[in-house]
Amino acid sequence: MATLAPERSWLLDPNLLKLVHQCRRLIHSEFGVKLHLTEEHLAQRLATYAEQSRSSHLANTWATLKERVPALSPQAEGESPKRMYRGQPIADDDTGRPAPADGGEGPARQKKIIYRGQVVG
C-alpha cells in the first residue's frame, strides 16, 4: 500500500496544523461538514470550501496556509475551468454562437420553454 507521507509532511508543523484546524472549524460552522486530517484529498476539499465560503476569515486563513505550503498551490495541468456546474465544466458563452450580421443586438430571440421534456412555448 502506498503511503501519502511525503505529501502530508507539512501537517507535522504545529503552526500549519493550527491553520488547518482553524479552516476545518470555520468550514464546519459554515457548511456543517467535518473534514478529517486523514482524508485523501484534504487540501483540495479545503480549497473548494474556502472558494465557496462567504467568510473572509476562512479565505484569509486558506490564503495564509497556501503561502506557507507551496505544495498546496494548484498545478498548471490541474487548472480548473472558469465555470462549473455540478462538477462538470461549462462551455463559454461565446463559443458556438454565430454573431449577428448587422453588428447590433439583432432581433430578440424567442425563448424556448421546456416543461417535463416537452416544448411549451
N, C-alpha and C positions, 0 to 999 in steps of 0.2 A: 504494500500500500504506500503510495507516495505521500510525503508529508508537505505541509504548507509552511514549515518553519522559516525558511529564508524570506518568504513574502510577508510573514507576520512578525518578524523580529522587531519592528517598530512598536508593537504593542507592549514590549517589555520595558519601554521607557516610561517612568511614572508620570512625567509631565504630559506626554502624549496620551497616556491612558486616562488622565484626568479629562482631557479634551474629548476623548471618545465617550467617556461616561456622561459628560455634560451633553453631548449630542444625543446620546441614547435617551437621556432623561427628557430633553426637550421634544424629541420625536414621540416618546411615549405620552407626554402630556398633550401634544397637539393632535397626533394621529391615532393614539391608542394602540400602537404597535410596539411590542417588546422585541428589540434586537438583541441577540446574544453574541458575545465575543467569539464564540466557536463557529459562527456561521461561515459558510464557504465564501460568500460574496459580500462580506460585511462592508467593505469600502464602497462598493457600488450601491448598496442599499442606503448607506448613509448619504452618499452624494445625491441619490434620487430624492430622498425625503428632504434634504436641505434645499434642493432646487424647487420643490413643490411647496415648501413652507411659506407661510406669511410672516413668520417670526424673523426679524432682522438679527436677533441674538443667535439663532441657530445658523443663519447664513454666515455671520461673522465668525462663529466658532468653527464651522466647517472650513472657511477660508484660512483661518489660522492653522488648522490642522494640515491642510493641503500645502501651505507654505513650508511647514516644518518637515513634512514627509514627501519627498519628490516622487516616490513610488505611487502615490495616490492620484497624481495628475493623469488625466486621460491621454492615451497614446493617439497618435495621428491615425493609425489604422482603425481604431475603435471609435472614431468620431461619430457622434450621434447626429442624425438629420435634424433640421430645424424644427419640423413639426411632426408630432407623433399622435396616433390615435389608437388606444388600447394596445400599445406596444408595437404597432406597425407603422412604418414611415409613410407619410402622406406626400404625394407628388406636389410640387409647387403649382400655384395657380396659373402662372404664365406659360406652362408647358401644355401643348396640345390644343390651345385655343387660337383660332385664326383672328388676326387683327382686323378691325373694321376698315373697309376700303376707303371711306372718305376721311379717315383720321380722327373723326369725332367719337362720341359715345356710341353712335349707332342707334338703331331702334331698340326700344325697351323689349327685353326678352320676356316671353311668356314663361312663367314658372310652372314646371310640371309638378303636380301634386300626386303623390302616390300614397294610397291607403290600403293596407293589408295586401300589398302586391299588385294592386290594380290602379291604373292611371285614372284619377278622378277629374282633374281639371287643368 
